[in-house]
Amino acid sequence: MKRYAGVPAAAWAGVAVVLIAVISGCGGGGGSAGRNTDLSSLSFPAKQPAEYSGELDYWVWGDYEARCTAPFFEKYPGIKINFVRVPGGDFFTKLQTAIAAKSDMPDIGNLEQTPRRAWFNLNCWDRLDAPPYNMDTSVLVEWSLPLMTNEKGEIVCAQIDNCIGGITYNRRLARQVLGVSDVDAVEARLQSVDDYIKMSEMFKGRDLGFYMYAGVNDVWDCFNYLYAEPFVTDDNVLNFEASILPAFEIIEKLVANNAVGTITNWTPQWSTSFAQDYSIFYSGVTWMLYDNIVPNNPPDAKDRFGLITPPGGGFSQGGTALAIASVSPPEKKEMAWEFIRWFALSEGGAQAFLDYNHAPTLYKPFYESNVYKTFSDLLYGGQNTLAKFMEIGQHPNTRVRPMSRYDQLVSSNINLAVVELKNGASAGEALKMVKDAVLAAQPVLKDRT
């Protein structure tokens, strides 16, 4: 999982095919599904925060929204938000039922990144870059905008969290294998994918008592986003040779060199491994550090990890976006927009997210302040991990994989195929497994080869 932007992959797997199957029935080609026919005539009058009054339902799958937003309610005392907990695996079923009934939709919904494009196509969310919202996209980091855009080029949500990706490494184990442990020195040694593969050769035929990666899922998480090509093109053609095969080939080589352990991610054993010297590398996405690695280490632990830039630049993995239900009445849309503007598009929201969730948002003007420049993470050897994320996020090669409505289906089958790579399958064989399963589930898709 990413946190809430990280529901475990297994939790979504059961809904992947169903999600695609119902899209056309919910107005996927531009139908209404309860959508207001003309929002251009609606305008929100200028108000002071104290003038807003009412109650909203917001479907969430974690607790960070509730714990981050106390400053909002201090500013808007008349707005009450019911944070309705919907487990990630149940989110789509509950949403589908609400759409079919044309009732009980949340005023605000959380859209997790992997199935997000499919959820866009349910056509039950308002467009935000048009009246009456007129969302100012210039305040957001440029590379994040495709994550909020539907197939028609419309912005229909606002992602709150900056899920920029680095790579976490164990300092002690890095010194044992590379002879260095300082961030700059380790990063200098690992500038390319080939550098990682060469490092893995040190494990071949040897039992060092630890691995480069805890399991094949961790290798996938660290490398697949470097190949930021869409899984499926806009004309429904599989693009797996560009988007999946390179990372599978890396996994195959590392497995052959005995550099990959047997732990499955999102298991108790995996969580425990963060406090042990079992693996050198883990994904270093923002939420990975603050929701998983740090909480699973003792409070007094220090000098265990470092955070480095991935080879070739940065990437974004996961994320939670806020959308406004089209069926909500205008007075609720108005309050929902005030909340989203504050949470995702303002300095106040960015500060609250940092204070209570210890992570950056995508609000670009906040990056120009000194707020991220004075942090010191003792678990990461005193490194300013927040500043490192800002550095990676502004790397010219930072990329985001273009989304498709089939991403959840593809991702669910990737999770199955990487296990077979650990069991001895070749990269080509694993890719064929994914391809066969996806084509069987969605005959409308075509194989490029």
VEXLUMKOL-51342 format. One record per residue (C-alpha): residue number from 1; residue in one letter; x, y, z. Coordinates in steps of 0.5 Angstrom, whole numbers, plus 500, padded with zeros to 3 digits. Layout:
<pt resi="NUM" resn="a" u="X" v="Y" w="Z"/>
...
//
This chain:
<pt resi="1" resn="m" u="500" v="500" w="500"/>
<pt resi="2" resn="k" u="502" v="507" w="500"/>
<pt resi="3" resn="r" u="498" v="509" w="506"/>
<pt resi="4" resn="y" u="492" v="511" w="504"/>
<pt resi="5" resn="a" u="495" v="513" w="498"/>
<pt resi="6" resn="g" u="497" v="506" w="499"/>
<pt resi="7" resn="v" u="492" v="501" w="500"/>
<pt resi="8" resn="p" u="496" v="494" w="500"/>
<pt resi="9" resn="a" u="496" v="492" w="493"/>
<pt resi="10" resn="a" u="492" v="485" w="495"/>
<pt resi="11" resn="a" u="486" v="490" w="498"/>
<pt resi="12" resn="w" u="485" v="492" w="491"/>
<pt resi="13" resn="a" u="486" v="486" w="487"/>
<pt resi="14" resn="g" u="479" v="483" w="488"/>
<pt resi="15" resn="v" u="476" v="490" w="485"/>
<pt resi="16" resn="a" u="480" v="491" w="479"/>
<pt resi="17" resn="v" u="476" v="487" w="473"/>
<pt resi="18" resn="v" u="470" v="489" w="476"/>
<pt resi="19" resn="l" u="472" v="496" w="476"/>
<pt resi="20" resn="i" u="473" v="496" w="469"/>
<pt resi="21" resn="a" u="467" v="492" w="467"/>
<pt resi="22" resn="v" u="462" v="498" w="470"/>
<pt resi="23" resn="i" u="466" v="504" w="467"/>
<pt resi="24" resn="s" u="461" v="504" w="461"/>
<pt resi="25" resn="g" u="455" v="503" w="465"/>
<pt resi="26" resn="c" u="457" v="509" w="470"/>
<pt resi="27" resn="g" u="457" v="514" w="464"/>
<pt resi="28" resn="g" u="464" v="512" w="462"/>
<pt resi="29" resn="g" u="464" v="515" w="455"/>
<pt resi="30" resn="g" u="461" v="522" w="458"/>
<pt resi="31" resn="g" u="455" v="520" w="461"/>
<pt resi="32" resn="s" u="452" v="524" w="467"/>
<pt resi="33" resn="a" u="451" v="519" w="473"/>
<pt resi="34" resn="g" u="448" v="524" w="476"/>
<pt resi="35" resn="r" u="453" v="530" w="474"/>
<pt resi="36" resn="n" u="450" v="537" w="474"/>
<pt resi="37" resn="t" u="449" v="538" w="466"/>
<pt resi="38" resn="d" u="451" v="545" w="467"/>
<pt resi="39" resn="l" u="456" v="548" w="472"/>
<pt resi="40" resn="s" u="458" v="554" w="468"/>
<pt resi="41" resn="s" u="452" v="558" w="471"/>
<pt resi="42" resn="l" u="454" v="556" w="478"/>
<pt resi="43" resn="s" u="459" v="561" w="482"/>
<pt resi="44" resn="f" u="461" v="561" w="489"/>
<pt resi="45" resn="p" u="460" v="568" w="492"/>
<pt resi="46" resn="a" u="466" v="571" w="496"/>
<pt resi="47" resn="k" u="465" v="570" w="503"/>
<pt resi="48" resn="q" u="469" v="570" w="510"/>
<pt resi="49" resn="p" u="471" v="563" w="513"/>
<pt resi="50" resn="a" u="466" v="565" w="519"/>
<pt resi="51" resn="e" u="460" v="565" w="514"/>
<pt resi="52" resn="y" u="461" v="558" w="512"/>
<pt resi="53" resn="s" u="456" v="553" w="515"/>
<pt resi="54" resn="g" u="454" v="546" w="514"/>
<pt resi="55" resn="e" u="456" v="539" w="514"/>
<pt resi="56" resn="l" u="460" v="534" w="509"/>
<pt resi="57" resn="d" u="461" v="527" w="508"/>
<pt resi="58" resn="y" u="468" v="525" w="506"/>
<pt resi="59" resn="w" u="470" v="518" w="505"/>
<pt resi="60" resn="v" u="477" v="516" w="507"/>
<pt resi="61" resn="w" u="481" v="510" w="508"/>
<pt resi="62" resn="g" u="486" v="512" w="514"/>
<pt resi="63" resn="d" u="486" v="517" w="519"/>
<pt resi="64" resn="y" u="491" v="523" w="516"/>
<pt resi="65" resn="e" u="486" v="527" w="514"/>
<pt resi="66" resn="a" u="482" v="528" w="521"/>
<pt resi="67" resn="r" u="489" v="529" w="524"/>
<pt resi="68" resn="c" u="492" v="534" w="519"/>
<pt resi="69" resn="t" u="486" v="538" w="519"/>
<pt resi="70" resn="a" u="485" v="541" w="526"/>
<pt resi="71" resn="p" u="487" v="548" w="523"/>
<pt resi="72" resn="f" u="482" v="548" w="518"/>
<pt resi="73" resn="f" u="476" v="548" w="523"/>
<pt resi="74" resn="e" u="479" v="553" w="527"/>
<pt resi="75" resn="k" u="479" v="558" w="521"/>
<pt resi="76" resn="y" u="472" v="555" w="519"/>
<pt resi="77" resn="p" u="468" v="554" w="525"/>
<pt resi="78" resn="g" u="462" v="553" w="522"/>
<pt resi="79" resn="i" u="464" v="547" w="517"/>
<pt resi="80" resn="k" u="463" v="540" w="520"/>
<pt resi="81" resn="i" u="466" v="534" w="516"/>
<pt resi="82" resn="n" u="465" v="527" w="518"/>
<pt resi="83" resn="f" u="471" v="523" w="516"/>
<pt resi="84" resn="v" u="467" v="516" w="514"/>
<pt resi="85" resn="r" u="472" v="511" w="514"/>
<pt resi="86" resn="v" u="472" v="506" w="508"/>
<pt resi="87" resn="p" u="477" v="500" w="508"/>
<pt resi="88" resn="g" u="481" v="501" w="501"/>
<pt resi="89" resn="g" u="478" v="494" w="499"/>
<pt resi="90" resn="d" u="471" v="496" w="500"/>
<pt resi="91" resn="f" u="472" v="503" w="497"/>
<pt resi="92" resn="f" u="470" v="501" w="490"/>
<pt resi="93" resn="t" u="464" v="497" w="492"/>
<pt resi="94" resn="k" u="461" v="502" w="496"/>
<pt resi="95" resn="l" u="462" v="507" w="491"/>
<pt resi="96" resn="q" u="459" v="503" w="486"/>
<pt resi="97" resn="t" u="453" v="502" w="490"/>
<pt resi="98" resn="a" u="452" v="509" w="492"/>
<pt resi="99" resn="i" u="452" v="511" w="484"/>
<pt resi="100" resn="a" u="447" v="506" w="482"/>
<pt resi="101" resn="a" u="442" v="508" w="488"/>
<pt resi="102" resn="k" u="444" v="516" w="486"/>
<pt resi="103" resn="s" u="444" v="517" w="493"/>
<pt resi="104" resn="d" u="449" v="517" w="499"/>
<pt resi="105" resn="m" u="455" v="519" w="495"/>
<pt resi="106" resn="p" u="460" v="522" w="499"/>
<pt resi="107" resn="d" u="461" v="530" w="498"/>
<pt resi="108" resn="i" u="469" v="529" w="498"/>
<pt resi="109" resn="g" u="472" v="522" w="496"/>
<pt resi="110" resn="n" u="479" v="520" w="496"/>
<pt resi="111" resn="l" u="482" v="517" w="489"/>
<pt resi="112" resn="e" u="488" v="513" w="490"/>
<pt resi="113" resn="q" u="493" v="513" w="485"/>
<pt resi="114" resn="t" u="493" v="507" w="481"/>
<pt resi="115" resn="p" u="485" v="506" w="480"/>
<pt resi="116" resn="r" u="484" v="513" w="479"/>
<pt resi="117" resn="r" u="484" v="514" w="472"/>
<pt resi="118" resn="a" u="478" v="508" w="472"/>
<pt resi="119" resn="w" u="475" v="512" w="478"/>
<pt resi="120" resn="f" u="475" v="518" w="473"/>
<pt resi="121" resn="n" u="471" v="515" w="468"/>
<pt resi="122" resn="l" u="465" v="514" w="473"/>
<pt resi="123" resn="n" u="463" v="521" w="471"/>
<pt resi="124" resn="c" u="461" v="522" w="478"/>
<pt resi="125" resn="w" u="466" v="528" w="480"/>
<pt resi="126" resn="d" u="466" v="535" w="478"/>
<pt resi="127" resn="r" u="471" v="538" w="474"/>
<pt resi="128" resn="l" u="475" v="543" w="478"/>
<pt resi="129" resn="d" u="479" v="547" w="473"/>
<pt resi="130" resn="a" u="473" v="550" w="470"/>
<pt resi="131" resn="p" u="467" v="554" w="473"/>
<pt resi="132" resn="p" u="465" v="555" w="479"/>
<pt resi="133" resn="y" u="472" v="552" w="482"/>
<pt resi="134" resn="n" u="477" v="555" w="477"/>
<pt resi="135" resn="m" u="482" v="551" w="480"/>
<pt resi="136" resn="d" u="489" v="555" w="480"/>
<pt resi="137" resn="t" u="494" v="549" w="477"/>
<pt resi="138" resn="s" u="500" v="554" w="477"/>
<pt resi="139" resn="v" u="501" v="553" w="485"/>
<pt resi="140" resn="l" u="502" v="545" w="484"/>
<pt resi="141" resn="v" u="508" v="542" w="482"/>
<pt resi="142" resn="e" u="508" v="541" w="474"/>
<pt resi="143" resn="w" u="509" v="534" w="474"/>
<pt resi="144" resn="s" u="504" v="532" w="478"/>
<pt resi="145" resn="l" u="498" v="535" w="474"/>
<pt resi="146" resn="p" u="497" v="529" w="470"/>
<pt resi="147" resn="l" u="495" v="525" w="476"/>
<pt resi="148" resn="m" u="489" v="530" w="476"/>
<pt resi="149" resn="t" u="487" v="530" w="469"/>
<pt resi="150" resn="n" u="482" v="525" w="466"/>
<pt resi="151" resn="e" u="482" v="522" w="459"/>
<pt resi="152" resn="k" u="479" v="529" w="456"/>
<pt resi="153" resn="g" u="484" v="533" w="459"/>
<pt resi="154" resn="e" u="480" v="536" w="465"/>
<pt resi="155" resn="i" u="482" v="537" w="472"/>
<pt resi="156" resn="v" u="477" v="533" w="476"/>
<pt resi="157" resn="c" u="481" v="532" w="483"/>
<pt resi="158" resn="a" u="487" v="535" w="487"/>
<pt resi="159" resn="q" u="492" v="531" w="490"/>
<pt resi="160" resn="i" u="494" v="532" w="497"/>
<pt resi="161" resn="d" u="501" v="529" w="498"/>
<pt resi="162" resn="n" u="507" v="529" w="494"/>
<pt resi="163" resn="c" u="509" v="522" w="493"/>
<pt resi="164" resn="i" u="516" v="523" w="490"/>
<pt resi="165" resn="g" u="521" v="517" w="490"/>
<pt resi="166" resn="g" u="528" v="516" w="493"/>
<pt resi="167" resn="i" u="531" v="510" w="495"/>
<pt resi="168" resn="t" u="533" v="508" w="502"/>
<pt resi="169" resn="y" u="539" v="504" w="504"/>
<pt resi="170" resn="n" u="542" v="501" w="510"/>
<pt resi="171" resn="r" u="548" v="505" w="512"/>
<pt resi="172" resn="r" u="551" v="499" w="516"/>
<pt resi="173" resn="l" u="550" v="494" w="510"/>
<pt resi="174" resn="a" u="552" v="499" w="505"/>
<pt resi="175" resn="r" u="559" v="500" w="508"/>
<pt resi="176" resn="q" u="560" v="493" w="509"/>
<pt resi="177" resn="v" u="558" v="492" w="501"/>
<pt resi="178" resn="l" u="561" v="498" w="498"/>
<pt resi="179" resn="g" u="566" v="501" w="503"/>
<pt resi="180" resn="v" u="562" v="507" w="504"/>
<pt resi="181" resn="s" u="556" v="509" w="508"/>
<pt resi="182" resn="d" u="555" v="517" w="507"/>
<pt resi="183" resn="v" u="549" v="519" w="503"/>
<pt resi="184" resn="d" u="554" v="523" w="498"/>
<pt resi="185" resn="a" u="559" v="517" w="497"/>
<pt resi="186" resn="v" u="553" v="512" w="496"/>
<pt resi="187" resn="e" u="550" v="516" w="491"/>
<pt resi="188" resn="a" u="556" v="517" w="487"/>
<pt resi="189" resn="r" u="557" v="510" w="487"/>
<pt resi="190" resn="l" u="550" v="508" w="485"/>
<pt resi="191" resn="q" u="549" v="513" w="479"/>
<pt resi="192" resn="s" u="546" v="508" w="474"/>
<pt resi="193" resn="v" u="542" v="501" w="474"/>
<pt resi="194" resn="d" u="548" v="498" w="472"/>
<pt resi="195" resn="d" u="551" v="500" w="478"/>
<pt resi="196" resn="y" u="546" v="496" w="482"/>
<pt resi="197" resn="i" u="546" v="490" w="478"/>
<pt resi="198" resn="k" u="554" v="490" w="479"/>
<pt resi="199" resn="m" u="553" v="491" w="486"/>
<pt resi="200" resn="s" u="549" v="485" w="486"/>
<pt resi="201" resn="e" u="554" v="480" w="484"/>
<pt resi="202" resn="m" u="558" v="481" w="491"/>
<pt resi="203" resn="f" u="552" v="476" w="493"/>
<pt resi="204" resn="k" u="553" v="471" w="488"/>
<pt resi="205" resn="g" u="554" v="464" w="491"/>
<pt resi="206" resn="r" u="555" v="467" w="498"/>
<pt resi="207" resn="d" u="551" v="467" w="504"/>
<pt resi="208" resn="l" u="552" v="474" w="507"/>
<pt resi="209" resn="g" u="547" v="474" w="512"/>
<pt resi="210" resn="f" u="543" v="479" w="509"/>
<pt resi="211" resn="y" u="540" v="481" w="502"/>
<pt resi="212" resn="m" u="540" v="487" w="497"/>
<pt resi="213" resn="y" u="533" v="487" w="497"/>
<pt resi="214" resn="a" u="528" v="484" w="502"/>
<pt resi="215" resn="g" u="524" v="481" w="497"/>
<pt resi="216" resn="v" u="522" v="482" w="489"/>
<pt resi="217" resn="n" u="516" v="487" w="491"/>
<pt resi="218" resn="d" u="522" v="491" w="493"/>
<pt resi="219" resn="v" u="526" v="491" w="487"/>
<pt resi="220" resn="w" u="520" v="492" w="483"/>
<pt resi="221" resn="d" u="518" v="498" w="487"/>
<pt resi="222" resn="c" u="525" v="501" w="487"/>
<pt resi="223" resn="f" u="526" v="501" w="479"/>
<pt resi="224" resn="n" u="519" v="500" w="476"/>
<pt resi="225" resn="y" u="518" v="508" w="476"/>
<pt resi="226" resn="l" u="524" v="509" w="472"/>
<pt resi="227" resn="y" u="521" v="507" w="466"/>
<pt resi="228" resn="a" u="515" v="512" w="466"/>
<pt resi="229" resn="e" u="511" v="509" w="460"/>
<pt resi="230" resn="p" u="504" v="508" w="460"/>
<pt resi="231" resn="f" u="502" v="501" w="461"/>
<pt resi="232" resn="v" u="496" v="502" w="456"/>
<pt resi="233" resn="t" u="496" v="507" w="451"/>
<pt resi="234" resn="d" u="490" v="511" w="449"/>
<pt resi="235" resn="d" u="489" v="507" w="443"/>
<pt resi="236" resn="n" u="488" v="501" w="448"/>
<pt resi="237" resn="v" u="495" v="498" w="446"/>
<pt resi="238" resn="l" u="499" v="494" w="451"/>
<pt resi="239" resn="n" u="505" v="498" w="452"/>
<pt resi="240" resn="f" u="509" v="492" w="457"/>
<pt resi="241" resn="e" u="515" v="492" w="453"/>
<pt resi="242" resn="a" u="517" v="499" w="455"/>
<pt resi="243" resn="s" u="513" v="500" w="462"/>
<pt resi="244" resn="i" u="514" v="493" w="465"/>
<pt resi="245" resn="l" u="520" v="489" w="462"/>
<pt resi="246" resn="p" u="526" v="493" w="464"/>
<pt resi="247" resn="a" u="524" v="492" w="471"/>
<pt resi="248" resn="f" u="523" v="485" w="470"/>
<pt resi="249" resn="e" u="529" v="484" w="467"/>
<pt resi="250" resn="i" u="533" v="487" w="473"/>
<pt resi="251" resn="i" u="529" v="483" w="478"/>
<pt resi="252" resn="e" u="531" v="477" w="474"/>
<pt resi="253" resn="k" u="539" v="479" w="474"/>
<pt resi="254" resn="l" u="538" v="480" w="482"/>
<pt resi="255" resn="v" u="535" v="474" w="483"/>
<pt resi="256" resn="a" u="540" v="470" w="479"/>
<pt resi="257" resn="n" u="545" v="473" w="483"/>
<pt resi="258" resn="n" u="542" v="471" w="490"/>
<pt resi="259" resn="a" u="541" v="479" w="492"/>
<pt resi="260" resn="v" u="534" v="478" w="493"/>
<pt resi="261" resn="g" u="530" v="475" w="500"/>
<pt resi="262" resn="t" u="524" v="472" w="501"/>
<pt resi="263" resn="i" u="520" v="477" w="504"/>
<pt resi="264" resn="t" u="513" v="479" w="501"/>
<pt resi="265" resn="n" u="512" v="486" w="502"/>
<pt resi="266" resn="w" u="506" v="489" w="507"/>
<pt resi="267" resn="t" u="507" v="483" w="511"/>
<pt resi="268" resn="p" u="508" v="483" w="519"/>
<pt resi="269" resn="q" u="515" v="480" w="517"/>
<pt resi="270" resn="w" u="517" v="486" w="512"/>
<pt resi="271" resn="s" u="515" v="491" w="517"/>
<pt resi="272" resn="t" u="519" v="488" w="522"/>
<pt resi="273" resn="s" u="525" v="488" w="517"/>
<pt resi="274" resn="f" u="526" v="495" w="517"/>
<pt resi="275" resn="a" u="529" v="495" w="524"/>
<pt resi="276" resn="q" u="533" v="489" w="522"/>
<pt resi="277" resn="d" u="539" v="488" w="518"/>
<pt resi="278" resn="y" u="536" v="484" w="513"/>
<pt resi="279" resn="s" u="536" v="488" w="507"/>
<pt resi="280" resn="i" u="540" v="494" w="504"/>
<pt resi="281" resn="f" u="535" v="498" w="500"/>
<pt resi="282" resn="y" u="528" v="499" w="500"/>
<pt resi="283" resn="s" u="523" v="504" w="496"/>
<pt resi="284" resn="g" u="524" v="511" w="499"/>
<pt resi="285" resn="v" u="518" v="514" w="497"/>
<pt resi="286" resn="t" u="515" v="520" w="502"/>
<pt resi="287" resn="w" u="510" v="516" w="505"/>
<pt resi="288" resn="m" u="514" v="510" w="505"/>
<pt resi="289" resn="l" u="519" v="513" w="510"/>
<pt resi="290" resn="y" u="514" v="517" w="515"/>
<pt resi="291" resn="d" u="508" v="511" w="515"/>
<pt resi="292" resn="n" u="512" v="505" w="515"/>
<pt resi="293" resn="i" u="520" v="505" w="516"/>
<pt resi="294" resn="v" u="520" v="510" w="521"/>
<pt resi="295" resn="p" u="514" v="508" w="525"/>
<pt resi="296" resn="n" u="517" v="501" w="525"/>
<pt resi="297" resn="n" u="523" v="503" w="528"/>
<pt resi="298" resn="p" u="524" v="504" w="536"/>
<pt resi="299" resn="p" u="523" v="511" w="538"/>
<pt resi="300" resn="d" u="531" v="512" w="540"/>
<pt resi="301" resn="a" u="534" v="509" w="533"/>
<pt resi="302" resn="k" u="539" v="513" w="530"/>
<pt resi="303" resn="d" u="544" v="513" w="524"/>
<pt resi="304" resn="r" u="540" v="506" w="521"/>
<pt resi="305" resn="f" u="539" v="509" w="514"/>
<pt resi="306" resn="g" u="540" v="514" w="509"/>
<pt resi="307" resn="l" u="536" v="517" w="503"/>
<pt resi="308" resn="i" u="539" v="518" w="496"/>
<pt resi="309" resn="t" u="536" v="520" w="489"/>
<pt resi="310" resn="p" u="534" v="514" w="484"/>
<pt resi="311" resn="p" u="539" v="513" w="478"/>
<pt resi="312" resn="g" u="537" v="518" w="473"/>
<pt resi="313" resn="g" u="532" v="522" w="477"/>
<pt resi="314" resn="g" u="526" v="522" w="481"/>
<pt resi="315" resn="f" u="519" v="519" w="480"/>
<pt resi="316" resn="s" u="512" v="519" w="484"/>
<pt resi="317" resn="q" u="509" v="513" w="487"/>
<pt resi="318" resn="g" u="502" v="513" w="489"/>
<pt resi="319" resn="g" u="498" v="519" w="492"/>
<pt resi="320" resn="t" u="491" v="521" w="495"/>
<pt resi="321" resn="a" u="487" v="526" w="491"/>
<pt resi="322" resn="l" u="481" v="529" w="493"/>
<pt resi="323" resn="a" u="474" v="530" w="489"/>
<pt resi="324" resn="i" u="468" v="533" w="489"/>
<pt resi="325" resn="a" u="461" v="529" w="488"/>
<pt resi="326" resn="s" u="457" v="531" w="482"/>
<pt resi="327" resn="v" u="451" v="530" w="486"/>
<pt resi="328" resn="s" u="452" v="534" w="492"/>
<pt resi="329" resn="p" u="448" v="540" w="492"/>
<pt resi="330" resn="p" u="451" v="547" w="491"/>
<pt resi="331" resn="e" u="452" v="549" w="498"/>
<pt resi="332" resn="k" u="456" v="543" w="500"/>
<pt resi="333" resn="k" u="460" v="543" w="493"/>
<pt resi="334" resn="e" u="462" v="550" w="496"/>
<pt resi="335" resn="m" u="464" v="548" w="503"/>
<pt resi="336" resn="a" u="468" v="542" w="500"/>
<pt resi="337" resn="w" u="472" v="547" w="495"/>
<pt resi="338" resn="e" u="474" v="551" w="501"/>
<pt resi="339" resn="f" u="476" v="545" w="504"/>
<pt resi="340" resn="i" u="480" v="542" w="498"/>
<pt resi="341" resn="r" u="483" v="549" w="497"/>
<pt resi="342" resn="w" u="485" v="550" w="504"/>
<pt resi="343" resn="f" u="488" v="543" w="504"/>
<pt resi="344" resn="a" u="491" v="542" w="497"/>
<pt resi="345" resn="l" u="492" v="549" w="495"/>
<pt resi="346" resn="s" u="494" v="553" w="500"/>
<pt resi="347" resn="e" u="500" v="555" w="505"/>
<pt resi="348" resn="g" u="496" v="553" w="511"/>
<pt resi="349" resn="g" u="494" v="546" w="508"/>
<pt resi="350" resn="a" u="501" v="545" w="507"/>
<pt resi="351" resn="q" u="504" v="547" w="514"/>
<pt resi="352" resn="a" u="498" v="543" w="517"/>
<pt resi="353" resn="f" u="500" v="537" w="513"/>
<pt resi="354" resn="l" u="508" v="537" w="515"/>
<pt resi="355" resn="d" u="506" v="538" w="522"/>
<pt resi="356" resn="y" u="501" v="533" w="523"/>
<pt resi="357" resn="n" u="503" v="528" w="517"/>
<pt resi="358" resn="h" u="511" v="529" w="517"/>
<pt resi="359" resn="a" u="510" v="530" w="509"/>
<pt resi="360" resn="p" u="510" v="535" w="504"/>
<pt resi="361" resn="t" u="504" v="537" w="499"/>
<pt resi="362" resn="l" u="504" v="539" w="492"/>
<pt resi="363" resn="y" u="503" v="546" w="494"/>
<pt resi="364" resn="k" u="509" v="549" w="490"/>
<pt resi="365" resn="p" u="510" v="556" w="493"/>
<pt resi="366" resn="f" u="511" v="553" w="500"/>
<pt resi="367" resn="y" u="518" v="550" w="497"/>
<pt resi="368" resn="e" u="521" v="557" w="496"/>
<pt resi="369" resn="s" u="520" v="558" w="504"/>
<pt resi="370" resn="n" u="525" v="555" w="509"/>
<pt resi="371" resn="v" u="520" v="550" w="512"/>
<pt resi="372" resn="y" u="524" v="544" w="509"/>
<pt resi="373" resn="k" u="531" v="546" w="510"/>
<pt resi="374" resn="t" u="532" v="545" w="518"/>
<pt resi="375" resn="f" u="529" v="538" w="519"/>
<pt resi="376" resn="s" u="534" v="533" w="521"/>
<pt resi="377" resn="d" u="532" v="526" w="522"/>
<pt resi="378" resn="l" u="536" v="522" w="527"/>
<pt resi="379" resn="l" u="534" v="515" w="524"/>
<pt resi="380" resn="y" u="537" v="517" w="517"/>
<pt resi="381" resn="g" u="543" v="519" w="521"/>
<pt resi="382" resn="g" u="541" v="526" w="522"/>
<pt resi="383" resn="q" u="540" v="527" w="514"/>
<pt resi="384" resn="n" u="535" v="532" w="512"/>
<pt resi="385" resn="t" u="530" v="528" w="509"/>
<pt resi="386" resn="l" u="525" v="533" w="507"/>
<pt resi="387" resn="a" u="530" v="537" w="503"/>
<pt resi="388" resn="k" u="532" v="531" w="500"/>
<pt resi="389" resn="f" u="525" v="530" w="497"/>
<pt resi="390" resn="m" u="525" v="537" w="495"/>
<pt resi="391" resn="e" u="531" v="536" w="491"/>
<pt resi="392" resn="i" u="529" v="530" w="488"/>
<pt resi="393" resn="g" u="522" v="533" w="486"/>
<pt resi="394" resn="q" u="526" v="538" w="482"/>
<pt resi="395" resn="h" u="530" v="534" w="479"/>
<pt resi="396" resn="p" u="529" v="535" w="471"/>
<pt resi="397" resn="n" u="528" v="528" w="470"/>
<pt resi="398" resn="t" u="523" v="527" w="475"/>
<pt resi="399" resn="r" u="517" v="523" w="471"/>
<pt resi="400" resn="v" u="510" v="520" w="473"/>
<pt resi="401" resn="r" u="507" v="514" w="469"/>
<pt resi="402" resn="p" u="501" v="517" w="465"/>
<pt resi="403" resn="m" u="495" v="513" w="468"/>
<pt resi="404" resn="s" u="490" v="509" w="464"/>
<pt resi="405" resn="r" u="483" v="506" w="466"/>
<pt resi="406" resn="y" u="487" v="499" w="466"/>
<pt resi="407" resn="d" u="492" v="501" w="471"/>
<pt resi="408" resn="q" u="489" v="497" w="477"/>
<pt resi="409" resn="l" u="488" v="491" w="473"/>
<pt resi="410" resn="v" u="495" v="491" w="470"/>
<pt resi="411" resn="s" u="498" v="492" w="477"/>
<pt resi="412" resn="s" u="494" v="486" w="480"/>
<pt resi="413" resn="n" u="497" v="482" w="475"/>
<pt resi="414" resn="i" u="504" v="485" w="476"/>
<pt resi="415" resn="n" u="504" v="483" w="483"/>
<pt resi="416" resn="l" u="503" v="476" w="482"/>
<pt resi="417" resn="a" u="508" v="475" w="476"/>
<pt resi="418" resn="v" u="514" v="478" w="480"/>
<pt resi="419" resn="v" u="513" v="472" w="485"/>
<pt resi="420" resn="e" u="514" v="468" w="479"/>
<pt resi="421" resn="l" u="521" v="471" w="478"/>
<pt resi="422" resn="k" u="523" v="469" w="485"/>
<pt resi="423" resn="n" u="521" v="462" w="483"/>
<pt resi="424" resn="g" u="525" v="462" w="477"/>
<pt resi="425" resn="a" u="521" v="465" w="471"/>
<pt resi="426" resn="s" u="525" v="469" w="466"/>
<pt resi="427" resn="a" u="523" v="476" w="465"/>
<pt resi="428" resn="g" u="520" v="474" w="459"/>
<pt resi="429" resn="e" u="516" v="469" w="462"/>
<pt resi="430" resn="a" u="513" v="473" w="467"/>
<pt resi="431" resn="l" u="511" v="479" w="462"/>
<pt resi="432" resn="k" u="507" v="474" w="458"/>
<pt resi="433" resn="m" u="504" v="472" w="465"/>
<pt resi="434" resn="v" u="501" v="479" w="466"/>
<pt resi="435" resn="k" u="500" v="480" w="458"/>
<pt resi="436" resn="d" u="496" v="473" w="458"/>
<pt resi="437" resn="a" u="492" v="475" w="464"/>
<pt resi="438" resn="v" u="490" v="482" w="462"/>
<pt resi="439" resn="l" u="488" v="480" w="455"/>
<pt resi="440" resn="a" u="484" v="475" w="458"/>
<pt resi="441" resn="a" u="480" v="480" w="463"/>
<pt resi="442" resn="q" u="480" v="485" w="457"/>
<pt resi="443" resn="p" u="479" v="483" w="450"/>
<pt resi="444" resn="v" u="478" v="490" w="448"/>
<pt resi="445" resn="l" u="486" v="491" w="449"/>
<pt resi="446" resn="k" u="491" v="489" w="444"/>
<pt resi="447" resn="d" u="498" v="487" w="444"/>
<pt resi="448" resn="r" u="503" v="491" w="441"/>
<pt resi="449" resn="t" u="507" v="485" w="439"/>
//
